[in-house]
């Protein structure tokens, strides 16, 4: 991960326009439009910005929200949380702890065992289909 961009210009060169808008500018893709919202493929979901392992398909569930939803990250230390007061709401924003990329938001209406719903933009993720979370 030593080739992680350092400047916004480098980020623009590395990412698609949609990935840049989501990861670097805190945007949100439209519901039911991303590559992974209804994916049943197994593997490890990595940050599209830096490649950090964030979520396992084993924790993905259908939330009905139109975005990929997970009930826990692979390692809680890899997902930072910040208070988001945009759009007249108070939500908990989630970001990749490695590169600071915006992932989405976490809500307390998820399934057991965590009761959490990590609602993530597909544009901020890459699925590694053979990805063993331990590697």
Steps between C-alpha positions, in 0.01 A plus 500: 500500500805720465367630167209675669444845348623795702339793316145560377635502145644151552166385648317634192739306275456176697123498551202513266296821515235327713756346736666839543167671572412239764837420659664842492203738502260309728240443232235231481403290202131463421328208673471176302762610243835380636676181398470329838162596651347164404815293448503152649863434402731385775831659582656795673388857438797736486522877496500613136739778597780312671417127490458460876285201601179635651207255486435131437216374284417278800372811681311647203120501518204632303384814679258625235686833498649468151861505622727214608442442871717314749443430869869541591837586349782246484697710747324789678832686512494529119173698496505847655178666614418873494184695577334619178255791541429554130151526349340591835571155646745361750658178374819307555724517195742212439839545335790273412747539786791447262432763232212704645268414212126550563323163507147585612323498838431260785156467657370312803223316315697197379459131576651300783762439614612865480173684447691728262459574129810624325341657191781531246523652153593243236729762344717493813548123480678240290407135543788256520312176415779275620585725788574313816452760773801356681735595215 
